[in-house]
Amino acid sequence: MENRESREAARQPEQVRLTAWVHGHVQGVGFRWWTYTQAMERGLAGSATNLVDGRVCVVAEGDVEACESLLRALKHPDIEGRPGTVSTVVERWSEAKAVRGFVTR
């Protein structure tokens, strides 16, 4: 007999962790704040961090569809309102670590 917890787990979408290194003109232009708003709209947790080499590292955790949607927004060249210019996005998928909230650093 199936217990309540396993039934609830079966209904929950798979939780994943997306790490995306965003290359281009993405620092000093409001890109991290834009990423924050995109993540919040999708119900994602994580961070957007400036790296010393000029990239922004975006870590997002949540359901697969929401993370894929954020990744499409990061990559798409013609997203309305996105500050800066993205030349490349390198992505890595892994198991979620249950982070909470979304921060910019």
KAVENJO-V273680 format. One record per pair of residues at least 24 apart in sequence whose ideal C-beta (glycine too) atoms are under 8 Angstrom apart, sorted by sequence separation. I is the first residue (numbers start at 1). J is the second residue. D is the distance in Angstrom with one decimal. If there is no record, write none. Layout:
BEGIN
I:J:D ; I:J:D
END
This chain:
BEGIN
32:56:6.1 ; 42:66:4.1 ; 31:56:5.8 ; 42:67:7.9 ; 44:70:6.3 ; 27:54:5.9 ; 42:69:5.7 ; 18:46:8.0 ; 26:54:7.5 ; 42:70:5.7 ; 17:46:7.9 ; 26:55:7.0 ; 27:56:6.7 ; 21:51:7.7 ; 26:56:4.8 ; 23:54:7.7 ; 39:70:6.2 ; 23:55:5.4 ; 38:70:5.8 ; 22:55:6.0 ; 21:55:5.2 ; 22:56:4.6 ; 62:96:7.8 ; 21:56:7.7 ; 22:57:7.6 ; 35:70:8.0 ; 38:73:5.4 ; 61:96:4.6 ; 21:57:5.6 ; 22:58:6.2 ; 61:97:6.8 ; 20:57:7.4 ; 21:58:7.9 ; 61:98:7.4 ; 19:57:6.9 ; 20:58:4.5 ; 61:99:5.4 ; 19:58:7.3 ; 20:59:7.9 ; 35:74:7.4 ; 18:58:7.5 ; 19:59:5.3 ; 20:60:7.5 ; 59:99:7.6 ; 18:59:7.2 ; 17:59:6.8 ; 18:60:4.7 ; 60:102:7.9 ; 17:60:7.4 ; 18:61:7.5 ; 17:61:4.9 ; 16:61:7.1 ; 15:61:6.5 ; 16:62:7.5 ; 15:62:6.5 ; 16:63:7.5 ; 34:81:7.1 ; 15:63:6.3 ; 16:64:5.3 ; 34:82:5.7 ; 14:63:6.6 ; 18:67:4.3 ; 34:83:5.5 ; 13:63:3.6 ; 14:64:5.4 ; 17:67:8.0 ; 13:64:6.5 ; 16:67:5.6 ; 20:71:6.2 ; 31:82:7.5 ; 13:65:7.0 ; 18:70:6.9 ; 22:74:5.9 ; 31:83:5.2 ; 47:99:7.9 ; 18:71:6.1 ; 30:83:4.1 ; 31:84:4.6 ; 46:99:6.0 ; 20:74:5.7 ; 29:83:4.2 ; 30:84:7.5 ; 45:99:4.8 ; 48:102:7.7 ; 29:84:4.0 ; 45:100:5.5 ; 47:102:6.6 ; 48:103:7.9 ; 49:104:7.4 ; 50:105:6.9 ; 45:101:5.8 ; 46:102:5.5 ; 47:103:4.9 ; 48:104:5.0 ; 49:105:4.3 ; 27:84:7.7 ; 45:102:5.7 ; 46:103:8.0 ; 47:104:6.9 ; 48:105:7.4 ; 26:84:4.5 ; 44:102:6.6 ; 47:105:6.2 ; 25:84:4.8 ; 26:85:7.5 ; 24:84:6.3 ; 25:85:4.4 ; 26:86:6.4 ; 24:85:4.8 ; 24:86:4.4 ; 40:102:6.3 ; 23:86:7.1 ; 24:87:3.9 ; 39:102:4.8 ; 22:86:5.8 ; 23:87:5.0 ; 24:88:7.0 ; 23:88:4.2 ; 22:88:7.8 ; 23:89:7.2 ; 36:102:5.7 ; 22:89:5.3 ; 23:90:7.4 ; 21:89:7.1 ; 36:104:5.5 ; 20:89:5.3 ; 21:90:4.5 ; 35:104:7.6 ; 20:90:7.0 ; 21:91:7.9 ; 20:91:4.9 ; 33:104:6.5 ; 19:91:7.0 ; 20:92:7.8 ; 32:104:4.3 ; 18:91:6.4 ; 19:92:4.6 ; 32:105:7.9 ; 18:92:7.6 ; 19:93:7.9 ; 18:93:6.1 ; 19:94:7.1 ; 17:93:7.1 ; 16:93:6.0 ; 17:94:4.7 ; 16:94:7.4 ; 17:95:6.3 ; 16:95:7.2 ; 17:96:4.8 ; 16:96:5.7 ; 17:97:6.2 ; 15:96:4.0 ; 15:98:7.8
END
